[in-house]
């Protein structure tokens, strides 16, 4: 399989960065014509990416250039945040990105979306999906997506890989603070009663027991895991949502998703040790599922989980590069991850979606 990546940094958002990234990747892959290109550009390109997209297509000698802009991008070689950069993954030797209407094998669809394009109509259709949302931590700014070497006005793009087998999964990277507790009362997004007490008291007690201190609960690190049964949560079949705010007067907590009385909820903590262990286990599980060592990987990580989370080092990426030395990896840091979980496509917070690929000829 001929697949390779390259990442190029610059002082300005120049189309030359995209052309050089593609050219370098094609030299590494030993191809003169690419069947497809995945092109990622940093947010400095977002308002006007077309020149860079055209430059990438010209360097690749192909028009199937798909990708998006994002706050941060990476390959197996390096990651970039807060600086102009272009990253490319090029494909040859029978591997290519194809339009969904040709997906007769029902392979999961690589899906890239701008924040304002997310809606249930396409997210929850019959296709299984994996990918990410191009955007910063709060979904602001001009973010763009492209396919067939041109911008896509719908705000999202989708494709599948021909000639490969795929294994994809999600790392949540959380550590339980409480066992599943039943919800007794909600009011739209407000959680009013949990385990027959006001939820803020329960969360504060759980955090104090965990931290062994009187420090304030770090709400930005707390994730609510919820499901229709306690067993679903303990077995890992949960959904996630984050805390928006709380009311000290009545002890209610406002969540990013509305929950219902009768559901179950566990408070969890985003912890670096749990996240690193989780993605290590995921990489091993996906390799086993694939049935052979992977030839390349795509990784979509939350902006709140990358180097900012790991104190300046992307330990998720390090796990992948250590587990699979010299394997091409491409991905970006976004403000939402797309994955197929528990029978539905989900938009996830603070997660990492890893997909491993091998040549279909090898199985």
C-alpha positions, 0 to 999 in steps of 0.5 A: 500500500502506498500511503504517506504524510507530510506536514509543513509549517510557515510564517503565513498562510501560503498556498505553497505550504499545501503544495509542499506538503503534498509533494513531500508526501508523494515522494515518501510514497514513491508515486507521481500521481495520487488517487486521492489526497486528504488535506488539512489546513490550520485556521489561518487558511479558513477564510480563503482556502481555495488557493491552497486546495488548488495547489495541493491538487496540482501537486498531486495530479488529481482532483480528489482532494478532501479535507478541512481547516482546523485550529490544530493539525498533526501527522506522525511527525509533528503537531501544530497549534497556533501557527500556519501549517498544512498537512497532507496524506496521499494515497496510491496503489489501489487505495482511494477516497470514493463518494458515498453513493458507491459504498456498496460494502457499507463501509463507515464514512469519513465525515468532516464538518464545520460547526454550523453544519451539524444536524440530525438529518445527515448525522443520523441517517443509515450510514455509520460515521467517524471523523471530526468537527472543524472548529475551535473549542467553542465553535467560533470562527470561519471554518471550512471543508472541501471535497473534489478540490473545492469548498463544500457549501453544505459545510460537511463532506463524506467519503469512504476508502476503497481497497482497505479494511477499517477498524474504528473506535473511541477513547473517552479518557474518563475516570468514574467519580461516582457509580451510576445514579438514577435521575429523579427530576429534570427541567429541560437542561437543568438536572434537579434531583439525582439519587434523591438529592440535589446534584451539586452536593453529590458532585462536590462530595464525589470530588472531595473524596477523589481529590482529598481536598477542599478544592473547587470542583474543576467543572471543565474536567467533569463529564456526565455519563448517562444511559437508560440503565446503570448496567449500560454505564458500567459496561461502557455503553453510555452517552456523554455531556458536559456541565454548562453551569450550576446554581449554588442556591438550589443545587441544580446543574445545567448540562449541555444535553437535556436528560430525563427522569428515570435515566442513570448518570455517573460523574466522571473526570477527564484525567491524563492517566486514564486517557493515555491508558484508554487509547493504548487499550483502544489501539490494541483492540482495533489492531486485533479487530483489524486482524493485522498490523495497520498500514495507516491511521486517522485520529480525530482529537478534541482540542481540549484533549490534545497538547493543552490537556497533556501539558504540552505533549500529545500523549495520544499521538505518542501512543499511536506512533510508539505502538505503530512506528513509522506508520502514516497518521493524519488528524486534527484537533477539533471541537467535536468528534464523530463516532458510531456508538451504541447503534447511533452516530454520536457527536462527542465531547473531549474524546479521540476517535481512532481509525486503523486501516489495512490493505484489503488484500491482506485479509 
